[in-house]
Amino acid sequence: MINEKDRMAVSCPDGTEMGEVLLSRYRRIKLPDWLGPEWTGELVISPSLPPNGVWIFTLPLWEAMQQHIMALNSYDKLNSAAQRLVVGLAEHVLPRLDGSYRIPIAIASKVKLPRKLVLVIKAKGLALLPVDAGQS
């Protein structure tokens, strides 16, 4: 349930929502409370395609996405690279005591994230993108 008072997102015409998130110098992010309780437990963080941001999934959403990506024809070089990037570098993360999540070092070294990010909310998961990429 999204509390309208706490909502800091902007609705887009295609049904996605966007909001700003800051990345701490320790690669930690704090997801907004209005996302709901399903976004407070164990999550899966993976590089996005193209690798300019990260995707964040709950476990059921990740299982569906992983099956979809692994069903691609692996003989195609682009599909194979996508499988190695997204599924190969994906990591399960647990929240820290303060409720923040740390971006894993393997993903942070592959994707150079700026401090200010745009949180894009879609039906299949979340994306953290650089501010200029999220606005296009």
Backbone hydrogen bonds in HBPLUS format (Angstrom, degrees):
<---DONOR---> <-ACCEPTOR-->    atom                        ^
c    i                          cat <-CA-CA->   ^        H-A-AA   ^      H-
h    n   atom  resd res      DA  || num        DHA   H-A  angle D-A-AA Bond
n    s   type  num  typ     dist DA aas  dist angle  dist       angle   num
A0006-ASP N   A0003-ASN O   3.08 MM   3  5.48 127.5  2.37 108.1 120.4     1
A0007-ARG N   A0003-ASN O   3.10 MM   4  6.20 124.5  2.42 146.9 162.4     2
A0010-VAL N   A0018-MET O   2.63 MM   8  5.15 142.9  1.76 142.5 155.4     3
A0018-MET N   A0010-VAL O   2.98 MM   8  5.15 147.6  2.09 131.4 141.7     4
A0012-CYS N   A0016-THR O   2.85 MM   4  5.35 156.6  1.91 169.5 162.9     5
A0015-GLY N   A0012-CYS O   3.11 MM   3  5.59 161.4  2.15 122.7 124.0     6
A0017-GLU N   A0121-ILE O   3.13 MM 104  5.04 152.3  2.21 133.2 141.5     7
A0121-ILE N   A0017-GLU O   2.74 MM 104  5.04 166.4  1.76 150.6 155.3     8
A0019-GLY N   A0119-LEU O   2.92 MM 100  5.03 138.8  2.09 133.3 145.8     9
A0119-LEU N   A0019-GLY O   2.53 MM 100  5.03 172.8  1.54 163.3 165.3    10
A0021-VAL N   A0117-LEU O   2.92 MM  96  5.22 163.6  1.95 140.6 143.5    11
A0117-LEU N   A0021-VAL O   2.87 MM  96  5.22 164.2  1.90 171.1 173.3    12
A0023-LEU N   A0115-ARG O   2.75 MM  92  4.80 166.8  1.77 149.9 154.1    13
A0024-SER N   A0028-ARG O   2.89 MM   4  5.12 171.3  1.90 150.1 151.9    14
A0027-ARG N   A0024-SER O   3.00 MM   3  5.27 147.4  2.11 121.7 119.9    15
A0103-ILE N   A0027-ARG O   2.72 MM  76  5.39 168.1  1.73 166.8 168.0    16
A0029-ILE N   A0101-TYR O   2.81 MM  72  5.39 154.9  1.87 152.7 160.5    17
A0101-TYR N   A0029-ILE O   2.82 MM  72  5.39 160.1  1.86 157.7 163.6    18
A0035-LEU N   A0032-PRO O   3.33 MM   3  5.97 168.1  2.35 115.9 118.4    19
A0036-GLY N   A0033-ASP O   3.32 MM   3  6.28 165.2  2.34 126.4 128.0    20
A0039-TRP N   A0036-GLY O   3.26 MM   3  5.96 163.2  2.29 118.7 123.6    21
A0040-THR N   A0037-PRO O   3.18 MM   3  5.37 149.7  2.27 120.1 117.0    22
A0043-LEU N   A0093-VAL O   2.95 MM  50  5.42 162.9  1.98 160.0 163.0    23
A0093-VAL N   A0043-LEU O   2.74 MM  50  5.42 166.9  1.76 159.5 163.5    24
A0044-VAL N   A0057-PHE O   2.85 MM  13  5.14 161.8  1.88 150.4 155.4    25
A0057-PHE N   A0044-VAL O   2.88 MM  13  5.14 157.4  1.94 148.5 155.8    26
A0045-ILE N   A0091-GLU O   2.91 MM  46  5.50 163.3  1.93 158.2 158.1    27
A0091-GLU N   A0045-ILE O   2.94 MM  46  5.50 158.6  1.99 150.9 157.0    28
A0046-SER N   A0055-TRP O   2.94 MM   9  5.18 160.3  1.98 149.0 153.5    29
A0055-TRP N   A0046-SER O   2.65 MM   9  5.18 166.2  1.67 160.6 165.8    30
A0048-SER N   A0053-GLY O   3.01 MM   5  5.38 163.3  2.04 128.9 125.8    31
A0052-ASN N   A0050-PRO O   2.62 MM   2  5.74 133.4  1.83 119.2 103.0    32
A0054-VAL N   A0128-LEU O   2.94 MM  74  5.23 151.8  2.02 142.6 151.3    33
A0128-LEU N   A0054-VAL O   2.79 MM  74  5.23 163.1  1.82 155.3 161.0    34
A0056-ILE N   A0126-LEU O   2.84 MM  70  4.96 160.3  1.88 136.7 138.7    35
A0126-LEU N   A0056-ILE O   2.90 MM  70  4.96 175.8  1.91 155.4 156.8    36
A0062-TRP N   A0058-THR O   2.88 MM   4  6.05 154.5  1.94 156.6 164.8    37
A0063-GLU N   A0059-LEU O   3.01 MM   4  6.22 161.3  2.04 155.6 159.2    38
A0064-ALA N   A0060-PRO O   3.31 MM   4  6.55 158.5  2.36 144.4 149.0    39
A0065-MET N   A0061-LEU O   3.00 MM   4  6.23 160.7  2.04 148.2 153.9    40
A0066-GLN N   A0062-TRP O   2.72 MM   4  5.85 165.2  1.74 160.0 163.9    41
A0067-GLN N   A0063-GLU O   3.09 MM   4  6.22 159.5  2.13 142.5 147.6    42
A0068-HIS N   A0064-ALA O   3.07 MM   4  6.28 155.8  2.13 144.3 151.1    43
A0069-ILE N   A0065-MET O   2.92 MM   4  6.18 162.3  1.95 155.4 159.5    44
A0070-MET N   A0066-GLN O   2.91 MM   4  6.00 164.2  1.94 151.5 156.4    45
A0071-ALA N   A0067-GLN O   3.03 MM   4  6.03 127.7  2.31 137.2 149.1    46
A0072-LEU N   A0069-ILE O   3.20 MM   3  5.60 162.1  2.23 109.2 114.7    47
A0076-ASP N   A0073-ASN O   3.36 MM   3  5.98 159.3  2.41 113.0 118.1    48
A0080-SER N   A0076-ASP O   2.93 MM   4  6.11 162.9  1.96 156.0 161.3    49
A0081-ALA N   A0077-LYS O   2.94 MM   4  6.09 154.1  2.01 143.3 150.3    50
A0082-ALA N   A0078-LEU O   2.92 MM   4  6.13 153.5  1.99 145.5 153.1    51
A0083-GLN N   A0079-ASN O   2.89 MM   4  6.16 155.8  1.95 150.4 156.8    52
A0084-ARG N   A0080-SER O   3.00 MM   4  6.27 160.4  2.04 147.7 152.5    53
A0085-LEU N   A0081-ALA O   2.93 MM   4  6.07 158.8  1.97 147.5 153.6    54
A0086-VAL N   A0082-ALA O   2.87 MM   4  5.86 164.2  1.89 154.7 157.0    55
A0087-VAL N   A0083-GLN O   3.04 MM   4  5.40 136.7  2.23 128.0 140.3    56
A0088-GLY N   A0083-GLN O   3.22 MM   5  6.65 147.4  2.33 146.0 154.0    57
A0088-GLY N   A0084-ARG O   3.09 MM   4  4.56 117.4  2.50  98.9 115.5    58
A0089-LEU N   A0085-LEU O   3.33 MM   4  5.70 150.0  2.42 121.1 127.6    59
A0096-ARG N   A0100-SER O   2.81 MM   4  5.42 167.7  1.83 162.1 166.4    60
A0099-GLY N   A0096-ARG O   2.97 MM   3  5.24 163.3  1.99 115.8 119.7    61
A0107-ILE N   A0104-PRO O   3.11 MM   3  5.48 126.1  2.42 105.7 118.4    62
A0108-ALA N   A0104-PRO O   2.89 MM   4  6.15 164.1  1.91 155.4 160.8    63
A0109-SER N   A0105-ILE O   2.88 MM   4  5.92 149.7  1.97 147.1 153.1    64
A0110-LYS N   A0107-ILE O   3.10 MM   3  5.12 127.0  2.40  96.5 110.5    65
A0111-VAL N   A0107-ILE O   2.85 MM   4  5.97 156.3  1.90 158.0 164.6    66
A0118-VAL N   A0129-LEU O   2.78 MM  11  5.29 165.3  1.80 158.4 163.6    67
A0129-LEU N   A0118-VAL O   3.02 MM  11  5.29 162.8  2.05 147.4 151.9    68
A0120-VAL N   A0127-ALA O   2.82 MM   7  5.06 171.6  1.83 157.1 159.8    69
A0127-ALA N   A0120-VAL O   2.89 MM   7  5.06 144.9  2.02 143.6 152.8    70
A0122-LYS N   A0125-GLY O   2.99 MM   3  5.46 163.2  2.02 167.7 172.7    71
A0125-GLY N   A0122-LYS O   3.34 MM   3  5.46 165.8  2.36 106.5 110.7    72
A0133-ALA N   A0130-PRO O   3.00 MM   3  5.36 125.3  2.31 108.0 122.2    73
A0134-GLY N   A0130-PRO O   3.05 MM   4  6.28 152.8  2.13 160.4 169.0    74
